Amino acid sequence: MNESENIKEEILEMLADRRYADLKRRIDSMNPADIAGLLAEIPEEKVLPIFRLLAKELAAETFSEMDADMQEMLVRTFTDKELKEVLEEMYVDDTVDMIEEMPANLINRVLKQSDPATRKEINELLKYPEDSAGSIMTTEYMYLKEDMIVKDAFARIREVGEDKEDIYTCYVITETRKLIGLVTVRDLLLNSTHTRVGDLMEKNVIYVNTLDDKEYVAKMFDKYNFRTLPVVDTESRLVGIVTVDDAIDVLQDENTEDFEKMAAMTPSEDTYFKTSVFDHAKNRIIWLLVLMLSSTVTGMIITHYENAFASVPLLVAFIPMLMDTGGNCGSQASTLIIRGLALDEITTKDFLKAVWKESRVAVLVACVLAPVNALRIYVQYKNVGLSIVIAATLVCVVFIAKILGCALPMLAKKLKLDPALMASPLITTIVDACSVLIYFNIALRVMNLG
């Protein structure tokens, strides 16, 4: 039994024995994410009694870490007082994330239990497009004025910092809320209490706009190692910040979506087990039908050359090997290019550079695969012509597969499509048709099978 199972058994035993004081001390010592994970594994009817033992702040943090289904279950069972207490301790962006997953009747209840100021902030955040920076930002940030001195800055941080999502990075704004700089708590600590904030602040502030794509925002964290990133409106007024935890969530969601597209599936909105069997089938079957029907092209090519393999039946035995090798080569190239595009290590401007690099890779790969197969076939079948055909075909197939695997994702990016669409299944289907066409054309000429 692992540690998490031991903790779960311990918690359930305390609950069954009504040792509530011991239970409270035990869960109060745990991290909110661990408590949320624990509650997700125990019977639903035991969740609320344990949750009610949590201190207000810990309860709100734990609630924010829960998945949408458990949050919905608790909101349905909370009293109005309990719901209000949890909402008062939650950050606005976490409340918005929760609301976006809930049915309308529960949204109305949540908004009803929120104070007017919070309700206004929630409605403002809900107006932003789903994929924008505005949709993932929080309005609970720490700001200072440039004419403050360090002593006043610390006084303000102590006064309002408890309600802010991050107090390490303080943004400096004007009376009209225009962003003009930033200063960190480290800067404040290392300077005299009478130093002006304006003299300490960094003026070259990197920021994003409310309508910028959230994936672009997340990449900014990766590039600059930010803790927070300011978000401004069209008039450069500070309206919120994006925190690193929200950026990580975006990157995880985008990576999951890319993996699903690369596997020729329509991305799911939910986790694996929470997606119904019907939805799983629906997400997969469309692409499977497209790929299945497109493979008929390969079948037509093989049929067209039936006279060739009627003369030399052994030719058919090497079709799977050639198709698999071509598909694997194309998949390798496309995976690296797609990942490079996702991380901005590669851009569409690098098209020729990438093609040239993959061309050289293809030559080296072919120089190993072709002789090895030629030698194997000669030893096995004592057929020089067949060895030459397979070797020549492999050289061409590897080269074309590498180029297609490199070029198609970059072409998709240029056309404003997701490069992940050009991943393994689609590349393999295209390369299969090319492999068979090349194979039989070479065989016809080398072996005089016209």
Secondary structure, 3 states (H helix, E strand, C coil): CCHHHHHHHHHHHHHHCCCHHHHHHHHHCCCHHHHHHHHHHCCHHHHHHHHCCCCHHHHHHHHHHCCHHHHHHHHHHCCHHHHHHHHHHCCHHHHHHHHCCCCHHHHHHHHHHCCHHHHHHHHHHHCCCCCEHHHHCECCEEEECCCCEHHHHHHHHHHHHHHCCEEEEEEEECCCCEEEEEEEHHHHHCCCCCCEHHHHCECCCCCEECCCEHHHHHHHHHHHCCCEEEEECCCCEEEEEEEHHHHHHHHHHHHHHHHHHHCCCCCCCCCCCCCCHHHHHHHHHHHHHHHHHHCHHHHHHHHHCHHHHHHCHHHHHHHHHHHHHHHHHHHHHHHHHHHHHHCCCCCHHHHHHHHHHHHHHHHHHHHHHHHHHHHHHHHHHCCHHHHHHHHHHHHHHHHHHHHHHHHHHHHHHHCCCCHHHHCHHHHHHHHHHHHHHHHHHHHHHHCCCC
